[in-house]
Amino acid sequence: MFNRLQWIIIAVSILGLFLFPWFLSPFNLVLLTEILLMGLFALSFNLLFGYTGLLSFGHAAYFATGAYVCGYLVKHSAPLLLGILAGVIAAAVLATGLGYLSVRLDRIYFAMLTLAFGMMVYTIIFQWREVTGGSDGITGIFVTNLGIPGIELKLQGFSAYYYLSLILVVLAIYLLWRITHSPFGELLQASRENAQRLLFVGINVRQLRWIAFILAGGMAGLAGALWSPFQRVANPEIAHWTFSTTPVLMTILGGYHRFAGPLVGATLFIGLEHWLQSNQGYFWQWLAGLPLLPDTLVESQLNLWHLFLGLLLLPLILGFPGGVLASVEKLGKFRFRQRSQSQ
């Protein structure tokens, strides 16, 4: 359970999130919405990785399933809430089938099988042009109404969709927190540490992991279902295995042994990504002054913000073992001990 200080931090954070639209620019509000959705995506992945000890390289398949199902329904005039619900159910159903087969393997074999299933979903999305739009994806996903009976609510501005995303993401985060801090969550962590001991006491580890797989897939589907109306498009890139590496990096960056670690990692990753995209011109001006670089490279000014992002993430990951959040907590405890000893 949380102590008093932690409850205050959580309450202030939620209050601040609800007040942000009053003074943030539309661009920053869009950026904050992206952080919320990708943070939920990373949290859903961490239910498998951080708590169950299963590394999935196909987690984007469930995100994409939620995005495509919701985007398809909303584009065909379905209410937004119905599209979101359908996206979550579709992702959970897909995770039920693929998870049943995946949890039969462990470690690197599990990772490779999820990668294969993820690329299978990507291929279906890419080739099923009549439904998914193929390489173009589903475009023109514009939200017209929320879908509450008796209430006509138009969701056309940034603030309205931000509030909807915030409410659903907060509820999903609370549900994940309850799951991870329940006896079921304790069993998941026990299976991560020593699955053989659980088998000896009669626990069905495979079934335990299967349930976690379904829950993680459903939560990823919720993030995806909110993503496509937010981006106004559902494209096949969000189903590719490279997109599955995004929650992996966010989780490792923030800390996979801390519940809020993926949220911290998503904030750092997306914040750095957008900052570098906006300011890479200044980096090229600085590089132009270095004598060792070829003039042709500097003059071309290639779109190499990924390179700059990697150069920034590398010291963060290596300098904060266990994640940024875990390192900050250790530093705080160390300073508290020093103050206690000095007194």
GUTI-716568 format. One record per atom (N, C-alpha, C, CB): residue in one letter; x, y, z. Coordinates in steps of 0.2 Angstrom, whole numbers, plus 5000, padded with zeros to 4 digits. Each point is the difference from the previous one (the first is absolute). Glycine has a CB too. Layout:
BEGIN
aXYZ...
END
This chain:
BEGIN
m500449945000m499650065000m500450065000m499149945006f500650124992f500450065000f500050035007f499750024987n500850025014n500150045006n499650074999n501149945004r498950105001r499750064999r500350054995r499749995012l501050014987l500350044995l499849984993l500950025008q499149914991q499949984994q499350014997q500849915003w498750095002w499350024999w499950074998w499649915007i500850134996i500050074998i500350014993i500150035013i500449944986i500350014993i499649974995i501149995005i498549964996i499549974995i499550054999i500349885003a499450155003a499450044999a500250074997a499649955010v501050074991v500250064997v500149994992v500550045011s499849904988s500149994993s499449994996s501049945003i498550034999i499349994997i499750074999i499949885005l500150165001l499750074999l500450044995l499749995012g500950004988g500450044995g499849984993g501050015008l499049934991l499849974993l499350034998l500749895002f498850115003f499450034998f500050084999f499549915006l501050124997l500050074999l500550024994l499850025012f500649944985f500450024995f499750034994f500749915004p498750074993p499750034994p499850075001p499649894998w500450145008w499950075001w500550044998w499349975010f501350014991f500650044998f500549974995f499950055011l500049894987l500549974995l499850024993l500249915008s500250104987s499950014993s499749934997s500950095000p498849924995p499749944996p500549954999p499150074995f501549955003f500649964998f500249965006f500450074991n499749965015n500249975006n499449955003n500850105002l498649924996l499549965003l499949934995l499450105004v500849914990v500049944996v500649955002v499550074990l501149975012l500649965002l499849965007l500850094994l498849955010l499949965007l499549954998l500150115006t499449894990t499649954998t500449944997t499150084998e501449934998e500449954998e500449965005e500150074990i500149975015i500449975006i499549965004i500750105000l498749925001l499549965004l499949934996l499450115004l500449894990l499949944996l500649954999l499150074994m501549965005m500549965000m500249975007m500450074989g499549975016g500149985007g499649945001g500350125003l499149884995l499549955002l500349934996l499050085002f501249944991f500349944996f500649975004f499650064989a500849985013a500649985004a499849965006a500750094995l498849935009l499849975006l499749934999l499850115005s499849894989s499749934998s500649954999s499050064995f501549975001f500649954999f500449985006f500150064989n499949995016n500449985006n499649955004n500550125000l498949874999l499649955004l500349934998l499050075001l501249934993l500349934998l500850005002l499150004990f501250065008f500750005001f500350015007f500050044988g499750015015g500350025007g499749955005g500150124996y499349865004y499649965005y500049934998y499350105003t500749884991t500049934998t500649974998t498850024997g501750025001g500649984997g500049984993g500349975012l499250054984l500049984993l500150064995l499149915004l501450084992l500150054995l499749994994l501150015005s498450034993s499650004994s500350054995s499049965007f501150014987f500250054994f499450004995f501249975002g498250015000g499450014996g499550045003g500349894995h499850155010h499550035004h499650054996h500749995010a499750044985a499650054995a499449974997a501150054998a498949885001a499449974996a499450025004a500749904996y499350105010y499350015004y499950085000y500249905007f500350144993f499950075000f499750024993f501050025008a499349944987a499750024993a499349974999a501249994996t498749955007t499349975000t499550055002t500549895001g499650145005g499650055003g499950064996g500349965011a500350064986a500050064996a499549994994a501250035004y498949924992y499749984994y499249995001y501149964995v498850005010v499349995001v499650065002v500349895004c500050155001c499750065002c499950054994c500449995012g500250024984g500050044995g499549994994g501250025003y498849914996y499549984995y499350015002y500849914996l499050085010l499350015002l499850085000l500149895007v500450154996v499950075001v499950034993v500750005011k499749984984k500050034993k499349984997k501349994999h498449955003h499449984997h499450035005h500549904994s499650155010s499550045003s499849965007s499650054989a500849915013a499949975007a500150055005a500249884996p499550115010p500250055006p500749985002p498850015004l501550044999l500749995002l500149955005l500250114997l499449895008l500049955006l499949934998l499650095007l499949904988l499949944997l500749974996l498750024999g501650034998g500649984996g500649985005g499650084991i500449965014i500549985005i499949945003i500250125003l499249864999l499849945003l500249944996l499150065007a500749954986a500149954995a500749994999a498950034995g501550025005g500749995000g500449975005g500050104994v499749915012v500349965006v499849935000v499950115007i499549884991i499849935000i500349964995i498950035004a501250004990a500449974994a500749985002a499350064992a501049995011a500749995002a500149945006a500250124997a499349885007a500049955005a499949934997a499650095009v499949914987v499949934996v500649984996v498850034999l501550014998l500649994996l500649975005l499750094991a500349955015a500549985005a499849935003a500350125002t499149874998t499849935003t500349944996t498950065005g501049954988g500249954996g500749994999g499050024994l501450045005l500750004999l500349995007l499950074990g499949955015g500349995007g499949935002g499750115003y499849854995y499949935002y500649964997y498850015000l501450014994l500649974997l500750025002l499349984990s500750095011s500650035002s500349985007s499750094993v499849905012v500349995007v500249935001v499250085004r500749874991r500349945000r500750005000r499049954994l501350105003l500850015000l500250055005l500049974988d500650035013d500350055005d500750034997d499549935009r500650134994r500750034999r500050024993r500649945009i500050054987i500150024994i499549974995i501250025002y498649924999y499549974996y499350035000y500649895002f499250135004f499450045000f500150074996f499849955012a500750084989a500250074997a499949994992a500750045010m499649904988m500049994992m499349984998m501249975001l498550005003l499349984998l499550064999l500249885005t499950165000t499650065000t500250054994t499849995013l500850014986l500250044994l499749974993l501150025006a498949914994a499749974994a499350024999a500849915001f498850085005f499350025000f499950074998f499849915009g500650134994g499950074999g500150024992g500450025012m500149954985m500150014993m499549974996m501250005002m498549955000m499449974997m499450055000m500449885003v499550155003v499450055000v500250064995v499749965012y500950064988y500250054996y499949994993y500950035008t499349904990t499949984993t499250004998t501149935001i498550055003i499350004999i499750074999i499949905007i500450154998i499750074999i500350034994i500050015012f500649974986f500350034994f499749984993f501150015007q498749924993q499749974994q499350015000q500949925000w498750095005w499350005000w499750074998w500049905009r500150124985r499950064998r499350025000r501049994993e498549975006e499350015000e499850035006e499849914991v500550075015v499750015006v500550055004v499549895001t501250104998t500550045004t500350064996t500249895006g499650114987g500350054996g500849984998g499250085006g501049864996g500749984998g500550055002g499549954990s501050075006s500550045002s499850075002s500849934993d498650095004d499850075002d499650005007d499950024988g499949935014g499749995007g499350034999g501050015006i498650005000i499450035000i500150085002i499449895004t500450154991t500150075001t499350035001t501150004993g499050075009g499350045001g499649975005g500050034989i500349955017i499649985006i499950065004i500549895000f498950144999f499850065004f499449985005f500350084990v499849945016v499549995005v499550055000v500949955007t498550024993t499450054999t499650005007t499949974987n500049975016n499750005006n500249955005n499050044994l500949975012l500249955005l499649945001l500450105006g499049904993g499549945000g499749995006g500849964992i499150095013i499649995006i499350014998i501050045007p498549924994p499350014999p499750065003p499949884999g499850164997g499750065003g500550065000g499249935007i501450064992i500550055001i500350014993i500249985012e499850084985e500350014994e500750045001e498950004994l501649975006l500750035002l500450004994l499949975012k500350084985k500550014995k500750005002k499150064993l501349895004l500750005002l500450024995l499849915008q500350164991q500450024994q500650045002q498950014994g501150015012g500650045002g500549965004g499350105001f501349935000f500549965003f499949995008f500850054992s498950005011s499849995007s499549945001s500350135002a499249874994a499549955002a500349934999a499150084996y501349914999y500249934999y500649995005y499750004988y500650055014y500549995006y499749985006y500750084995y498849955007y499649985006y499749935000y499750125001l500149864993l499749934999l500649955001l499150044992s501449985005s500649955000s500350005007s500350024988l499750045016l500350005006l499549965005l500550114998i498949895002i499549965004i500149934999i499250105000l500849884994l500149934998l500749975002l499150014991v501450035008v500749985001v500049995008v500550054989v499350005015v500050005007v499749945003v500050125000l499449864997l499649945002l500449944999l498950064998a501449944996a500449944998a500649995004a499650014988i500750055014i500649995004i499849985007i500650094994y498949935009y499749985006y499949935000y499550115002l500249864993l499849934999l500749965000l498950034994l501549995002l500749975000l500350005007l500150034988w499950025015w500350015007w499749955005w500250124998r499149875001r499649955004r500249934999r499150085001i501049914992i500249934998i500749985003i499350024989t501250035010t500749985002t500150005007t500350064990h499249975014h500150005007h499549965004h500450114999s499349844997s499549955002s500449935001s499050064994p500749895009p500349945001p500249974993p499449985010f500250044985f500249984993f500650034998f498849984997g501350085004g500650044999g500649975003g499450104998e500549885008e500649975004e500249934997e499650065011l499949904987l500149944996l500450014994l499049955005l500850104991l500450024994l500750015002l499050054995q501249995010q500750025001q500349935003q499750125003a499949845000a500349945003a500249954993a499450015011s500249994984s500149964994s500650034997s498849974999r501350105001r500650034997r500749985004r499350104996e500649895010e500649995004e500249925000e499850105007n499749864994n500149935000n499449964998n500950025009a499049974985a499349964998a500049935002a500050084990q500649895011q500049935003q499749995007q501049984992r499150075012r499850005007r499250005000r501050055004l498749994991l499350015000l499749934997l500150134998l500249844997l499849944998l500049945005l500450034989f500149985016f500049955005f499450005005f501350004999v498550075002v499450015005v499449994996v500750075007g499349914987g499349994997g499750064996g499849925009i500650134990i499850064996i500149994992i500350085010n499249934986n500049994993n500450064997n498949935000v501750074999v500450064998v499850024993v500949975007r499049984989r499850024993r499350045000r500649894996q498950085008q499450045000q500150075003q499449895001l501050115004l500150075003l500350054995l500249945011r500350044985r500350044995r499550014994r501149965003w498550004995w499550014995w499550055002w500149884997i499750125009i499550065003i500450064999i499449925008a501250084994a500450075000a500150024993a500649975010f499549984985f500050024993f499450034997f500849904999i498650075003i499450034998i499950075003i499549884999l500650135007l499950065003l500550064997l499749945011a500950044988a500550044997a499850024992a500949955007g498850004990g499850014993g499450055000g500449894997g499150105008g499450045000g500250075002g499349915003m501250105001m500250075002m500350034994m500149975012a500450004984a500350024994a499550024995a501049935003g498450034997g499550024995g499650065002g499949884998l500050135009l499750075002l500550064997l499449945010a501250054991a500550054998a499950014993a500849985009g499249974987g499950014993g499450024997g500749915000a498750075004a499450034998a499950075001a499549895003l500950145002l500050075001l500550044995l499749985012w500849984986w500550034996w499750024993w500849935006s498850024990s499850024993s499650065000s500149874998p499450145006p499650064999p500450065002p499049945003f501550055002f500450065002f500550024994f500049955012q500350004984q500450014994q499650014994q500949935006r498550054994r499550014994r500249954995r499950125002v500549835000v500349954995v500249935004v500350094991a499649865005a500349935003a500449974994a499049985008n501650024993n500549984995n500349945002n500250114996p500149854999p500349935002p500650015003p499549954990e500850115011e500750005003e499949995008e500350084991i499149935011i499949995008i499949925001i499550125001a500549844994a500049935001a500649974999a498850004997h501750035000h500749974999h500449995006h500050064989w500449895011w500449985006w500450065002w500049884996t500250165000t500450065003t499650055004t500749994990f498750015009f499650045005f499949965007f499450054990s500749895010s500049965006s500650025004s499349914995t501250115002t500650025004t499950065004t500749944992t498850105006t499950075004t499849995007t499750054989p499849915013p499949995007p500649965003p498850004998v501549964999v500649975003v500550055002v499949904993l500350155003l500550055002l499750055005l500449994988m498950025012m499750055005m500149965006m499250054992t500649895009t500049965006t500750005003t499049934996i501550055000i500749995003i500250075002i500249904992l499750155004l500250075002l499750035006l500150024988g499349975013g499650025006g500249955006g499150054993g500949895006g500149955005g499449955000g500650085007y499649854992y499549954999y499849975007y500449984988h500050035017h499849985007h499650055004h501049924999r498850134998r499650055003r499450014996r501050065005f498449944998f499450014997f499950064995f499549945009a500850124994a499950064996a500650014995a499450055010g501149904990g500650004996g499850014993g500649935008p499050044989p499850014992p499750074999p499849874999l499850155006l499850074999l500550055000l499049975005v501550024999v500650055000v500449994994v500050005012g500149944986g500349984993g499750034994g500449905006a498950104994a499750034994a500050075000a499249915001t500850125005t500150085000t500750024998t499150005009l501449964993l500750024998l500149994993l500449975011f499349974986f500249984993f499650054996f500149885003i499350134998i499650044995i500250075001i499049935000g501150105006g500350065000g500650024997g499550005011l501049954990l500750014996l499949994992l500549955010e499050014988e499949994993e499750064997e499849885002h499750155001h499850064997h500450065001h498949965002w501550045003w500550065001w500549994995w499850015012l500549934986l500550004995l499750014993l500649925008q498850064991q499750014993q500050084999q499449895000s500450145005s499950085000s500750034999s498949995006n501649994997n500650035001n500649974996n499650045011q500349914985q500649974997q500450054995q499449895001g500250164997g500450054996g500550045004g499050024993y500949995013y500550035004y500649955001y499250075006f500749874994f500549955001f500550004994f499249935007w500450074987w500450014994w500450064999w499149934995q500750125008q500450075000q500649995004q499050074998w500949895008w500649995004w500549954997w499350025010l500449934986l500449954997l500450034994l499249915004a500550144993a500450044995a500650035002a498950024995g501249995011g500650045003g500549955002g499350095004l500649844996l500549955001l500449994994l499349955009p501450054992p500449994994p500149934997p500650095005l499249864999l500049934998l499549974996l500649995010l498850054989l499549974997l500050034992l499350005010p500649954986p500050024992p499550064999p500349884997d499850164999d499650064998d499449974997d500950084999t499149874997t499449974996t499549975005t500849984990l499449995015l499649985005l499650055004l500749905001v499750155001v499750065003v499550044996v501050015007e499250004986e499650044996e499349964998e501050054996s499049885004s499449964999s499550015005s500749924993q499550095013q499650005006q499449955000q500250125000l500149825000l499549945000l499650005006l500849934994n498650035006n499650005006n500249955004n499050034993l501549995011l500449955005l499850015007l500949994992w498550035009w499850015007w500049935004w499350104997h500649855000h500049935003h500749995003h499149964992l501450065004l500750005002l500150045007l500449984988f499450085012f500050045006f499649975006f500250104992l499249875006l499749975005l500349945004l499050044994g501349925001g500449955003g500650025004g499749934990l500650125008l500650035004l499850025007l500650034989l498850005011l499750025007l499849955004l499750114995l500049845002l499749945004l500549965002l499050004993l501649995004l500549955002l500350025007l500349994988p499950075013p500250025007p499449995005p500950074995l498549945003l499550005005l499949935002l499450104995i500649855000i499949935002i500649975004i499249994990l501450035008l500649975003l500150045007l500549974988g499350095012g500250045006g499449985006g500650094993f498949895005f499449985005f499849935000f499650124999p500949845003p499849925000p499349995004p501349974999g498349994998g499449995003g499450054998g500649955010g499650104986g499650054998g500050075004g499349914997v500550145000v500150075003v499650005007v500150054988l499349935012l499650005006l500349965006l499050024993a501349935005a500349965006a500650035002a499649904995s500850135001s500650045002s499850065004s500649964990v498950075008v499850065004v499849985007v499650064989e500049895011e499849975007e500649985004e498949964995k501650015002k500649985004k500450065002k500049904994l500050155002l500450065002l499650045006l500450014988g498949995011g499650035006g500149975006g499250034992k500849905008k500149965006k500750015003k499249924996f501350085000f500750015002f500150075003f500449934991r499350125007r500150075003r499650005006r500150054989f499349915012f499650005006f500449975005f499050004994r501449945005r500449975005r500650055002r499749894995q500650145000q500550055002q499850055005q500549984989r498950055010r499750055004r499949975007r499550064990s500249885010s499949975007s500649985004s499049954994q501550035002q500649995004q500450065002q500149904993s499850155003s500350075003s499650035006s500450024988q499049965012q499650035006q500149955006q499250054992
END
